[in-house]
Amino acid sequence: MNTKKILSFAAASAVLATAIGIAPATAQEPAVLRIYSSFPLTGSAGPSSTAMVNAINMAIEQRTKGGMVCEGKFKIDYKSLDDATAAAGKWDAAKEQENANIAVADKETIAYIGTLNSGAAKVSIPILNAANIAMVSPANTYPGLTKGPESGAAANEPGIYYTKGPQNYSRVVPADDIQGAVAAKWAKSLGAKSVYILDDTELYGKGLANVFEKTAKEIGLKVLGRDGIDGKAADYKALATKIGSVKPSLIYFGGITQNNPGQVLKDLRAAGVKSLFMGADGIQDTAFIEAAGADLANGVLATLGGTPVKSLPASGKKFYADYKAKYKIEPESYAIYAYEAFGVVLNAISKVCKADTAAVRDAIMSTKSYKGVLGTWSYGPTGDTTLTGMVGYRVVKGKWEQTGALTFK
């Protein structure tokens, strides 16, 4: 028998279909929906940013079928962008602008996850707004991105970011008008009678310090001074001497690790200042401990929006276990929020099942009763999560450890 002359049934059918003028059926390739993220991968924020990228990749692996969604109609393609430069050593406004424009120019873009820094979000939100591209942040906490002057924001906020279309920005982390107030109340509960407040003069740090100062005065903490620091200074010896002369119970720093609080702490301790040192999510990373030195960092306090790991739903606890098993390291603070941010985007895509940025944006902004790794929550009218819990952290033996939920009236 000559097997070369024998056609399979499928091949024979294709030949027959062609002979009678019917094109044979072909498998349709899924359309691509591209999701970009923008975090500072270069510089000391790299570990935190890498953890967020890891979490997004893990979410794609766990929550899609090899990237396929909408019963195979679409395939998710994820691109991670770096909004930091080696020259700056942290996020850079021009780089963030470039990243946002890359997303806008890409006709397959469906959503943008970012940024880590609130100042960077201020750059990209209007660019993406003009293109109807949704932006979901796992980390921005500056109130003015979504809230008005009542939150401590500027008079023209948040409207200045949304001049070309409906609001396209939301976040899965509580804003600083909550965090700063809780931090001041935590300071008082720890026995502090007086505070000295520092900030790094950036949008996030200054806004956070403003809220902390306002609340401190309202609850009877004596504010002994307030200074903005130069994040590129070689040392802060004069500042340390100044602070030491007034002997505050606690020093509060509003800002990010990349603006030198580690050196501030070194100079304070060298000057004999033993006051408690407290920051927020901006310093709650391994980079701060490394910059200050593990011994000096011990006892430093920080706040972070969220729920203690032991109180998370089963899905949240599973996230931590899965992350550690996959990447052989504890997830940095914002990793779980990046996982949640991707989940919100995926949830919207699954509802819409169209390559329509405006429709996906609207679906994200109308998120209600979402059962995620952080718990069950919704977006309010400002695009802020209804989860407003805060967790306290303390550096113990060179590592951040949760002290528990921070609940104050």
C-alpha positions as CSV (number, residue, x, y, z in Angstrom):
1,M,0.0,0.0,0.0
2,N,1.3,3.5,-0.9
3,T,0.6,5.6,2.2
4,K,1.6,8.8,0.5
5,K,-1.5,8.6,-1.7
6,I,-3.8,8.2,1.2
7,L,-5.3,11.5,2.5
8,S,-6.5,11.8,6.1
9,F,-10.2,12.5,6.5
10,A,-9.4,16.1,7.6
11,A,-7.1,16.7,4.6
12,A,-9.6,15.2,2.2
13,S,-12.3,17.4,3.6
14,A,-10.1,20.5,3.1
15,V,-9.4,19.5,-0.5
16,L,-13.1,19.0,-1.1
17,A,-14.0,22.3,0.5
18,T,-11.5,24.1,-1.6
19,A,-12.8,22.4,-4.8
20,I,-16.3,23.6,-4.2
21,G,-15.3,27.1,-3.2
22,I,-15.6,26.9,0.5
23,A,-12.6,28.2,2.5
24,P,-11.4,25.7,5.1
25,A,-12.0,26.8,8.7
26,T,-8.9,28.0,10.6
27,A,-8.4,28.5,14.3
28,Q,-8.7,32.2,15.1
29,E,-5.8,33.7,17.0
30,P,-6.9,35.5,20.2
31,A,-6.6,39.3,20.2
32,V,-4.0,40.7,22.5
33,L,-4.9,42.9,25.5
34,R,-1.7,44.5,26.8
35,I,-1.4,45.6,30.4
36,Y,1.6,47.8,31.4
37,S,3.0,48.4,34.8
38,S,5.3,51.3,35.7
39,F,7.5,51.1,38.9
40,P,11.0,52.2,39.8
41,L,13.0,49.0,39.1
42,T,16.3,50.9,39.1
43,G,17.7,52.1,42.4
44,S,17.0,51.2,46.0
45,A,13.2,50.9,45.3
46,G,14.1,48.0,43.0
47,P,13.3,45.2,45.5
48,S,9.8,46.6,46.2
49,S,9.1,47.2,42.6
50,T,10.4,43.7,41.6
51,A,8.1,42.2,44.2
52,M,5.1,43.9,42.6
53,V,6.1,42.7,39.1
54,N,6.5,39.2,40.6
55,A,3.0,39.4,42.1
56,I,1.5,40.4,38.8
57,N,3.2,37.6,37.0
58,M,2.0,35.2,39.6
59,A,-1.6,36.5,39.3
60,I,-1.5,36.0,35.5
61,E,-0.2,32.4,36.1
62,Q,-2.9,31.7,38.7
63,R,-5.9,33.6,37.4
64,T,-5.7,33.1,33.6
65,K,-5.3,30.1,31.4
66,G,-1.8,30.8,30.1
67,G,-2.9,34.4,29.7
68,M,-6.1,33.5,28.0
69,V,-9.3,35.2,29.1
70,C,-12.9,35.5,28.0
71,E,-13.0,31.8,26.9
72,G,-10.0,32.2,24.7
73,K,-11.1,35.4,22.9
74,F,-8.3,37.5,24.3
75,K,-4.8,36.9,25.5
76,I,-3.2,39.1,28.3
77,D,0.2,40.4,27.4
78,Y,2.0,42.0,30.4
79,K,4.9,44.5,30.0
80,S,6.8,45.8,32.9
81,L,8.3,49.4,32.5
82,D,10.9,51.1,34.7
83,D,10.1,54.7,35.7
84,A,13.4,55.2,37.5
85,T,16.8,56.3,36.1
86,A,20.3,55.4,37.3
87,A,21.1,59.1,37.4
88,A,18.2,59.9,39.8
89,G,18.4,56.6,41.7
90,K,14.6,56.7,42.0
91,W,11.5,57.5,40.0
92,D,11.9,60.2,37.4
93,A,9.2,62.5,36.0
94,A,10.4,62.4,32.4
95,K,10.7,58.6,32.5
96,E,7.2,58.2,33.9
97,Q,5.9,60.5,31.1
98,E,7.7,58.3,28.6
99,N,6.1,55.2,30.0
100,A,2.6,56.6,29.9
101,N,3.1,57.7,26.3
102,I,4.3,54.2,25.4
103,A,1.1,52.8,26.7
104,V,-1.0,55.4,24.9
105,A,0.8,54.8,21.6
106,D,0.2,51.0,21.8
107,K,-3.1,50.2,20.2
108,E,-3.3,46.9,22.2
109,T,-3.1,48.6,25.6
110,I,-6.1,47.9,27.8
111,A,-4.9,49.1,31.3
112,Y,-1.9,50.5,33.2
113,I,-0.9,49.4,36.7
114,G,1.1,51.9,38.6
115,T,2.7,53.8,40.0
116,L,4.7,53.3,43.2
117,N,5.2,57.0,43.9
118,S,2.4,59.5,44.1
119,G,4.5,62.1,42.3
120,A,4.9,59.8,39.3
121,A,1.1,59.3,39.2
122,K,0.6,63.0,39.0
123,V,2.5,62.8,35.7
124,S,0.9,59.8,34.1
125,I,-2.8,60.2,35.1
126,P,-3.6,63.1,32.7
127,I,-1.8,61.4,29.8
128,L,-3.7,58.2,30.3
129,N,-6.9,60.1,31.0
130,A,-6.8,61.7,27.6
131,A,-6.7,58.2,26.0
132,N,-9.4,56.7,28.2
133,I,-6.9,54.2,29.7
134,A,-7.6,52.9,33.2
135,M,-4.8,53.3,35.7
136,V,-4.9,51.2,38.9
137,S,-2.3,51.9,41.6
138,P,-1.2,49.4,44.2
139,A,0.8,52.0,46.1
140,N,-0.1,55.7,45.6
141,T,-1.4,57.2,48.8
142,Y,-1.4,61.0,48.2
143,P,-5.0,62.1,48.8
144,G,-5.2,64.7,46.1
145,L,-5.0,62.2,43.3
146,T,-8.7,61.3,44.1
147,K,-9.9,63.6,46.8
148,G,-10.4,67.4,47.3
149,P,-9.1,70.0,49.7
150,E,-11.0,68.5,52.6
151,S,-8.4,65.7,52.5
152,G,-5.5,68.1,52.7
153,A,-5.2,68.3,48.9
154,A,-4.6,71.4,46.8
155,A,-7.6,73.5,45.8
156,N,-7.5,72.3,42.1
157,E,-7.2,68.7,43.0
158,P,-8.2,66.1,41.9
159,G,-10.0,67.8,38.9
160,I,-6.7,69.0,37.4
161,Y,-5.8,65.4,36.5
162,Y,-9.1,64.6,34.7
163,T,-9.6,67.3,32.2
164,K,-9.9,65.2,29.1
165,G,-12.5,62.6,30.2
166,P,-14.1,60.7,33.1
167,Q,-11.9,59.7,36.0
168,N,-9.6,56.9,34.9
169,Y,-7.6,56.4,38.1
170,S,-8.2,54.3,41.2
171,R,-6.2,52.7,43.9
172,V,-6.4,49.6,46.1
173,V,-4.5,51.1,49.0
174,P,-5.9,53.6,51.6
175,A,-4.9,57.2,51.1
176,D,-2.7,59.3,53.4
177,D,-5.5,61.3,54.9
178,I,-6.2,58.1,56.8
179,Q,-2.6,56.9,57.2
180,G,-1.3,60.2,58.6
181,A,-4.0,60.6,61.1
182,V,-3.6,57.0,62.3
183,A,0.1,57.5,62.7
184,A,-0.3,60.5,64.9
185,K,-2.8,58.6,67.1
186,W,-0.4,55.6,67.2
187,A,2.4,57.9,68.4
188,K,0.2,59.2,71.2
189,S,-0.8,55.7,72.2
190,L,2.9,54.8,72.5
191,G,3.3,57.5,75.1
192,A,4.7,60.3,73.0
193,K,4.1,63.8,74.3
194,S,5.9,65.8,71.7
195,V,6.9,65.3,68.1
196,Y,9.3,66.7,65.5
197,I,8.1,66.4,61.9
198,L,10.3,65.9,58.8
199,D,9.3,65.4,55.2
200,D,11.2,64.9,51.9
201,T,9.3,67.8,50.2
202,E,7.8,65.5,47.6
203,L,4.1,65.3,46.9
204,Y,3.6,62.1,49.0
205,G,5.9,62.9,51.9
206,K,4.9,66.5,52.4
207,G,1.2,65.6,52.2
208,L,1.6,62.8,54.6
209,A,3.5,65.0,57.1
210,N,0.8,67.7,56.8
211,V,-1.9,65.2,57.8
212,F,0.2,63.9,60.7
213,E,0.9,67.4,61.9
214,K,-2.8,68.5,61.8
215,T,-3.9,65.4,63.7
216,A,-1.1,65.7,66.2
217,K,-2.2,69.2,67.1
218,E,-5.8,68.1,67.4
219,I,-5.1,65.2,69.8
220,G,-2.7,67.2,72.1
221,L,0.7,66.2,70.8
222,K,3.1,69.1,71.0
223,V,4.7,69.8,67.7
224,L,8.2,71.1,68.4
225,G,9.3,71.7,64.8
226,R,8.9,70.9,61.2
227,D,11.5,70.7,58.4
228,G,11.7,69.6,54.8
229,I,15.0,67.8,54.0
230,D,17.2,67.7,50.9
231,G,17.1,64.1,49.9
232,K,20.5,64.4,48.3
233,A,22.4,65.9,51.2
234,A,25.6,64.2,52.3
235,D,24.6,64.4,56.0
236,Y,22.1,65.9,58.4
237,K,24.3,66.7,61.3
238,A,23.1,70.2,61.8
239,L,19.5,69.1,61.7
240,A,20.2,66.3,64.2
241,T,21.7,68.8,66.6
242,K,18.7,71.1,66.2
243,I,16.3,68.3,66.9
244,G,18.3,67.0,69.8
245,S,18.1,70.4,71.5
246,V,14.3,70.2,71.8
247,K,14.2,66.6,72.9
248,P,11.0,65.3,71.1
249,S,9.4,62.1,72.2
250,L,9.1,61.0,68.6
251,I,10.4,62.1,65.2
252,Y,8.0,61.5,62.3
253,F,9.3,61.3,58.7
254,G,7.0,61.7,55.8
255,G,8.7,60.5,52.6
256,I,10.4,57.7,50.8
257,T,13.6,55.6,51.5
258,Q,15.2,57.0,48.3
259,N,15.3,60.5,49.9
260,N,17.7,59.6,52.6
261,P,15.8,58.9,55.9
262,G,18.4,56.2,56.6
263,Q,21.1,58.9,56.8
264,V,18.9,61.1,58.9
265,L,18.5,58.3,61.4
266,K,22.3,57.7,61.4
267,D,23.0,61.3,62.2
268,L,20.3,61.5,64.8
269,R,21.7,58.5,66.7
270,A,25.3,59.8,66.3
271,A,24.1,63.1,67.9
272,G,22.7,61.1,70.8
273,V,19.1,61.6,69.9
274,K,17.2,58.6,71.2
275,S,13.6,59.7,70.2
276,L,11.4,57.1,68.6
277,F,11.5,57.3,64.8
278,M,8.4,56.7,62.8
279,G,7.6,56.7,59.1
280,A,5.0,55.3,56.8
281,D,4.8,52.9,53.9
282,G,7.4,55.0,52.1
283,I,10.1,53.6,54.3
284,Q,8.6,50.2,55.1
285,D,11.0,48.3,52.9
286,T,14.3,46.4,53.1
287,A,16.1,49.3,51.5
288,F,15.5,51.6,54.5
289,I,17.0,49.0,56.9
290,E,20.0,48.6,54.6
291,A,20.5,52.3,54.4
292,A,20.2,53.0,58.1
293,G,22.0,49.8,59.1
294,A,20.2,46.9,60.9
295,D,21.3,47.9,64.4
296,L,20.2,51.5,64.1
297,A,17.0,50.6,62.3
298,N,15.8,48.3,65.2
299,G,12.8,49.9,66.9
300,V,11.9,52.1,63.9
301,L,8.1,52.2,63.3
302,A,6.0,52.5,60.2
303,T,2.4,52.3,59.1
304,L,0.9,50.6,56.1
305,G,-2.6,50.4,54.8
306,G,-4.1,47.0,55.0
307,T,-4.9,44.1,57.3
308,P,-2.5,42.0,59.4
309,V,-1.6,38.7,57.6
310,K,-3.2,36.6,60.3
311,S,-6.5,38.5,59.7
312,L,-6.5,38.2,55.9
313,P,-9.1,36.0,54.1
314,A,-7.9,32.6,53.1
315,S,-7.0,33.9,49.6
316,G,-4.7,36.5,51.2
317,K,-2.9,34.0,53.3
318,K,-2.6,31.8,50.2
319,F,-1.0,34.7,48.4
320,Y,1.8,34.9,51.0
321,A,2.4,31.2,51.0
322,D,2.4,30.9,47.2
323,Y,4.7,33.9,46.8
324,K,7.2,32.6,49.2
325,A,7.1,29.2,47.6
326,K,7.5,30.5,44.1
327,Y,10.1,33.3,44.7
328,K,11.9,31.9,47.9
329,I,11.6,35.3,49.6
330,E,9.0,37.2,51.7
331,P,6.9,39.5,49.6
332,E,7.7,43.2,50.1
333,S,4.9,45.4,51.4
334,Y,3.2,46.3,48.1
335,A,3.3,42.9,46.4
336,I,-0.1,41.8,47.6
337,Y,-1.6,45.2,46.4
338,A,-0.1,44.6,43.0
339,Y,-1.7,41.2,42.9
340,E,-5.0,42.9,43.9
341,A,-4.6,45.6,41.3
342,F,-4.2,43.1,38.6
343,G,-7.2,41.2,39.9
344,V,-9.4,44.3,39.6
345,V,-8.2,44.9,36.0
346,L,-8.9,41.2,35.1
347,N,-12.3,41.3,36.8
348,A,-13.2,44.3,34.6
349,I,-11.9,42.7,31.4
350,S,-13.8,39.5,32.2
351,K,-17.0,41.5,32.5
352,V,-16.6,43.5,29.4
353,C,-14.8,41.0,27.1
354,K,-14.1,43.7,24.6
355,A,-10.9,45.5,23.4
356,D,-12.5,48.7,24.6
357,T,-10.4,50.9,27.0
358,A,-13.3,53.1,28.0
359,A,-15.6,50.2,28.8
360,V,-12.8,48.5,30.9
361,R,-12.2,51.8,32.6
362,D,-15.8,52.2,33.5
363,A,-16.0,48.5,34.7
364,I,-13.0,49.1,37.0
365,M,-14.4,52.3,38.5
366,S,-17.7,50.6,39.2
367,T,-16.0,47.7,41.1
368,K,-18.4,46.6,43.9
369,S,-18.2,43.8,46.5
370,Y,-14.9,42.5,45.0
371,K,-13.7,39.4,46.8
372,G,-9.9,39.8,46.6
373,V,-6.8,38.8,48.6
374,L,-7.3,41.9,50.8
375,G,-10.9,41.0,51.7
376,T,-14.2,42.0,50.2
377,W,-14.4,45.7,49.2
378,S,-15.7,48.2,46.7
379,Y,-14.7,51.5,45.1
380,G,-16.3,54.5,46.5
381,P,-17.2,57.6,44.3
382,T,-13.6,58.9,44.4
383,G,-12.0,55.6,43.2
384,D,-10.8,54.8,46.7
385,T,-11.1,51.4,48.3
386,T,-13.6,51.0,51.1
387,L,-10.9,49.0,53.0
388,T,-9.3,51.6,55.3
389,G,-7.5,49.5,57.8
390,M,-3.9,50.3,58.9
391,V,-1.2,48.0,60.1
392,G,1.7,48.9,62.4
393,Y,5.3,47.7,61.7
394,R,8.4,47.7,63.8
395,V,12.0,46.8,62.9
396,V,13.0,43.8,65.0
397,K,16.4,42.2,64.6
398,G,16.9,43.9,61.2
399,K,13.5,42.9,59.8
400,W,10.1,44.5,59.6
401,E,7.5,42.8,61.7
402,Q,3.8,43.5,62.0
403,T,2.7,44.8,65.4
404,G,-0.9,44.4,64.6
405,A,-3.9,46.4,63.4
406,L,-4.0,50.1,64.3
407,T,-7.5,51.0,65.3
408,F,-8.2,54.4,66.8
409,K,-11.3,56.6,67.1
